[in-house]
Amino acid sequence: MKRFICALLLICMVFVACDLLVDDDRFSVNGLAVKDTSIKSLYVSNIPTSNGRAASGSSIQTLCYINENGESSPFYFITPSGKNVALVVSSIKQLDDKRITIDFSSYTINNKLNVGDEMRTALVDFERGKVYDFTGWGIQLVHNDTIIASGRDATIYKINVNNISVATPLNNKKFFWITGIRPKAVFNDKIIDPDNRYVIDLNGNFPIVSLKNMYITNEICSFISNDNPYWVEFVSGNTGWIFQDLTGDVWFFFTGGKMPRVDARSYYAPDGSLKAFSPYTTAPDKYFLGKINIDDDGQVYLTDCIEGAFSFTPSYSNGRIFFMSSNGNGSLGYIDSIIKDYAIVVICDDGFITLTRKANGIHIETTALSLSLPDLYFAGKSFIKDNYLYYLDNTTIKRIHLSTGSSAENVYSNNRILTTGSTFDGYIFLSGDNIIFYQFADDNISVNTYSLYLNQQNTTPKLLSTSSVEIKNIVELDF
């Protein structure tokens, strides 16, 4: 009974969706739908607006995309009565390749602006073409048809996307104060509270238990010594990279050499002794991959373990990681949690490693290279598209194919291209099949925004904006 009342109270508090209103047109967030489900590459930018309470010549920040004419267009949702709605984006978060959340307070309907005074959260499911009102929630993840979300009451809830009016609590906050989960993944129908290292069963089949660590020994990995077992840590930090495959299973990957984004740390081994974990071992050409499982007692264990060797011995002194989407686009970034991107490409000093999510695991491919790559330290000056590395070299956009013997070629050059100064995410970006970049106008003060279509020889840049409009939060979707 207590569990039912708790769920009912939260449902009344959160799911009584408030209407949005412009003049006499009233609608709810839950009544919105995605207008065009064929658009799969989006970004946040500014568009001009007028009417309503907006001053003439003002603009709003909203989701946009590059249309077939190379122009920046607002991305619209649609009301049941057929009117276009654009949300004024305060922040955006990509949950996976099918869903995002948008925080907003204001919105337009048929270009008429309504300035709101309450921050709202919309969950956009592009696969279903639906929008859900999740104001007041912290969405942790979406697993199949189940949304895992945190309320404002130190409680984690399970919500079915086919019936979002029902929220089932997964913990009793009097005894288990839980505000989030990490990593954002499900292990054998279980999730993990990182603060207390609790294991919570999504189906309520057993009580909350404490997570029990696992250590890799020489019995399952030949380049690990039994004197220094390898700690499988993926909750408070990472002793390896964590991938989620296309079926939702989670995999632990580490190499026998120094990996980027894996730090040395101390830990207690199974015998109670304090060990100084180090990602350095004596086998830098080797790697290990295993599927993470958690049993009903909270014990972590690995199955389907694979030990392999790279085609070259990686050196990561200039190593950089590109996060790839299914359309072949990749942006430079950092590993800080579970990897749900289609693939990652690790650029090493003497080649690159590609780890791709598959339906039954992670595919590992290595390629030795004997070519000179540019300095990739700055994230806003390079990306990967269809196995080409594009980068900004002074005021020239260049590309080089990721294969042995390749040489750089010019894509576009102009001495007015912006290469320094303050920007949100950098200087060149990739959205779909278009490069987006900034370029000084003739007065050498104003900065214009351009797009350059990549799938056509000798194409001419298209003007996106005659003002210094920033492009940020690029979202690549696959559904």
GIRAPE-V848932 format. One record per residue. RES is the residue in one small letter. OMEGA is omega as a letter, one per 40 degrees, with the letter a starting at -180 (999 if undefined). NEAR is the number of other ideal C-beta (glycine too) atoms within 8 Angstrom. D_LAST is the distance of its C-alpha to the last C-alpha in whole Angstrom. Layout:
# GIRAPE-V848932
res:omega:near:d_last
RES:OMEGA:NEAR:D_LAST
RES:OMEGA:NEAR:D_LAST
This chain:
# GIRAPE-V848932
res:omega:near:d_last
m:i:4:40
k:a:5:39
r:i:8:36
f:a:7:35
i:i:8:37
c:a:10:35
a:a:13:32
l:i:8:33
l:a:8:35
l:i:14:31
i:i:11:30
c:a:8:32
m:a:8:32
v:a:12:28
f:i:10:27
v:a:6:30
a:i:9:27
c:i:7:30
d:i:7:29
l:a:12:29
l:i:7:31
v:a:11:32
d:a:5:35
d:i:3:35
d:a:10:32
r:i:6:30
f:i:12:27
s:i:10:25
v:i:12:22
n:i:9:21
g:a:8:21
l:i:12:19
a:i:9:16
v:a:11:13
k:a:8:15
d:a:7:13
t:i:7:9
s:a:4:9
i:a:8:10
k:i:11:8
s:a:14:12
l:i:13:14
y:i:15:17
v:i:12:20
s:a:14:23
n:i:11:26
i:i:11:27
p:i:7:30
t:i:12:31
s:a:10:34
n:a:7:36
g:a:11:35
r:i:5:37
a:i:11:35
a:i:4:38
s:i:5:38
g:a:5:37
s:a:9:34
s:i:8:31
i:i:13:28
q:a:8:25
t:i:15:22
l:i:13:18
c:i:13:18
y:i:13:17
i:a:14:19
n:a:8:19
e:i:3:20
n:i:5:24
g:a:10:23
e:i:8:24
s:a:13:22
s:i:8:21
p:i:8:20
f:a:13:17
y:i:9:18
f:a:13:17
i:i:11:20
t:i:12:22
p:i:5:23
s:i:6:26
g:a:5:24
k:a:9:25
n:i:11:23
v:i:13:22
a:a:14:22
l:i:11:22
v:a:13:24
v:i:13:23
s:i:7:25
s:a:6:23
i:i:12:19
k:i:6:17
q:a:8:14
l:i:10:13
d:a:8:10
d:i:12:7
k:a:11:6
r:i:12:9
i:i:11:13
t:i:13:16
i:i:12:19
d:a:10:22
f:i:13:24
s:a:10:28
s:a:10:28
y:i:13:26
t:i:17:27
i:a:14:27
n:i:7:27
n:i:9:28
k:a:10:31
l:i:15:31
n:a:13:31
v:a:9:32
g:i:10:32
d:a:4:34
e:i:7:31
m:a:8:28
r:i:11:25
t:i:13:22
a:i:14:19
l:a:13:16
v:i:11:13
d:a:13:10
f:i:13:7
e:i:7:5
r:a:6:9
g:a:8:10
k:i:8:13
v:a:13:15
y:i:11:18
d:i:13:21
f:i:12:22
t:a:12:25
g:a:8:27
w:i:10:25
g:a:8:23
i:a:13:20
q:i:11:20
l:i:12:17
v:a:13:14
h:a:7:15
n:i:5:13
d:a:5:15
t:i:11:17
i:i:12:18
i:a:16:21
a:i:13:22
s:i:12:26
g:i:12:28
r:a:3:31
d:i:6:34
a:a:6:33
t:i:13:31
i:a:16:27
y:i:14:26
k:a:11:23
i:i:12:21
n:a:10:19
v:i:12:17
n:i:5:18
n:a:6:21
i:i:11:21
s:a:5:25
v:i:9:26
a:a:13:26
t:i:9:28
p:a:12:30
l:i:11:29
n:i:12:33
n:a:6:36
k:i:10:37
k:a:3:40
f:a:4:40
f:a:10:37
w:a:6:36
i:a:16:32
t:a:7:30
g:i:11:27
i:i:15:25
r:e:8:25
p:a:11:23
k:a:9:20
a:i:11:19
v:a:11:21
f:a:11:23
n:a:7:25
d:i:8:24
k:i:11:25
i:a:14:25
i:i:15:28
d:a:15:30
p:a:10:30
d:a:7:34
n:a:9:35
r:i:11:33
y:i:13:33
v:a:14:31
i:i:14:29
d:a:11:28
l:a:12:26
n:i:5:27
g:a:6:31
n:i:6:32
f:a:6:34
p:i:3:36
i:i:8:35
v:i:10:36
s:i:8:36
l:i:12:34
k:a:8:36
n:i:8:36
m:i:10:35
y:i:10:37
i:i:13:37
t:a:10:40
n:a:8:41
e:a:4:41
i:i:8:37
c:a:11:37
s:a:6:40
f:i:10:40
i:i:13:40
s:i:6:44
n:i:8:45
d:i:3:47
n:i:7:44
p:a:12:41
y:a:12:38
w:i:13:36
v:a:14:32
e:a:10:32
f:a:12:28
v:a:10:29
s:i:5:31
g:a:7:31
n:i:11:30
t:i:13:32
g:i:11:29
w:a:13:25
i:a:16:23
f:i:12:19
q:i:12:17
d:a:14:16
l:i:6:12
t:i:6:14
g:i:10:16
d:a:9:19
v:a:15:21
w:i:14:23
f:a:14:26
f:i:14:27
f:a:12:30
t:i:11:32
g:i:11:36
g:a:14:36
k:i:8:36
m:i:11:32
p:i:10:31
r:i:10:30
v:a:11:32
d:i:6:35
a:i:6:38
r:i:7:39
s:i:6:42
y:i:9:41
y:i:6:43
a:a:11:43
p:a:5:44
d:i:4:48
g:a:5:48
s:i:6:48
l:a:7:47
k:i:11:45
a:a:6:44
f:i:11:40
s:i:6:40
p:i:12:37
y:i:5:39
t:a:10:40
t:a:5:42
a:a:8:40
p:i:12:37
d:a:10:36
k:i:13:35
y:a:12:32
f:i:15:31
l:i:13:28
g:a:13:27
k:a:12:25
i:i:14:26
n:i:10:27
i:a:13:29
d:a:8:32
d:i:7:33
d:i:6:36
g:a:11:34
q:i:8:35
v:i:12:32
y:a:8:32
l:i:14:30
t:i:7:29
d:a:7:28
c:i:11:30
i:i:7:30
e:a:10:32
g:i:8:32
a:i:6:34
f:i:12:32
s:i:7:34
f:i:10:35
t:a:8:37
p:i:17:34
s:a:10:36
y:a:12:34
s:i:5:37
n:a:10:34
g:i:12:31
r:a:10:28
i:i:14:24
f:i:14:21
f:a:11:18
m:i:14:15
s:a:12:12
s:i:8:10
n:i:9:11
g:i:10:15
n:i:13:16
g:i:13:18
s:a:12:20
l:a:11:23
g:a:8:23
y:i:5:25
i:i:11:24
d:i:4:25
s:a:9:23
i:a:11:20
i:i:13:18
k:i:8:14
d:a:10:13
y:i:9:12
a:i:10:16
i:i:12:19
v:a:13:22
v:i:15:25
i:i:12:28
c:a:13:31
d:a:8:35
d:i:10:35
g:i:11:32
f:a:11:28
i:i:13:26
t:i:13:22
l:a:15:21
t:i:10:17
r:i:13:15
k:a:9:15
a:a:5:15
n:i:5:19
g:a:10:20
i:i:12:20
h:a:8:21
i:i:11:24
e:a:8:25
t:a:12:28
t:i:11:29
a:a:9:33
l:i:11:34
s:i:6:37
l:a:9:36
s:i:3:36
l:a:9:33
p:i:8:34
d:a:5:34
l:a:11:31
y:a:4:32
f:a:8:31
a:a:9:27
g:a:9:27
k:i:10:28
s:i:13:26
f:i:13:23
i:i:15:21
k:i:11:19
d:i:4:19
n:i:7:22
y:i:10:24
l:i:12:25
y:a:14:26
y:i:12:29
l:i:14:31
d:a:8:35
n:i:5:37
t:i:9:36
t:i:11:34
i:a:16:31
k:i:13:31
r:i:12:29
i:a:13:30
h:a:8:28
l:i:12:28
s:a:8:30
t:i:7:34
g:a:6:36
s:i:9:34
s:a:6:35
a:i:8:34
e:a:7:33
n:i:8:33
v:i:11:30
y:a:9:32
s:i:8:35
n:a:7:37
n:i:5:39
r:i:9:38
i:i:15:35
l:a:12:34
t:i:8:35
t:a:3:36
g:a:4:37
s:i:2:35
t:a:10:31
f:a:6:28
d:a:11:26
g:a:10:28
y:i:11:29
i:a:14:26
f:i:14:22
l:i:13:19
s:a:13:17
g:i:11:14
d:a:5:17
n:i:12:20
i:i:13:23
i:a:15:24
f:a:15:27
y:a:11:30
q:i:13:34
f:i:12:37
a:a:11:39
d:a:4:42
d:i:6:44
n:i:6:42
i:i:5:42
s:i:9:39
v:i:10:35
n:i:14:33
t:a:17:29
y:i:12:28
s:i:14:25
l:a:14:25
y:a:10:23
l:a:10:23
n:i:4:22
q:a:6:26
q:i:3:29
n:i:4:31
t:a:8:29
t:i:4:31
p:i:10:29
k:i:11:28
l:i:8:30
l:a:13:27
s:i:10:30
t:i:6:33
s:a:9:33
s:i:8:32
v:i:11:29
e:i:9:27
i:a:13:23
k:i:9:22
n:i:8:19
i:a:13:16
v:i:10:13
e:a:12:10
l:i:10:7
d:i:10:4
f:999:8:0
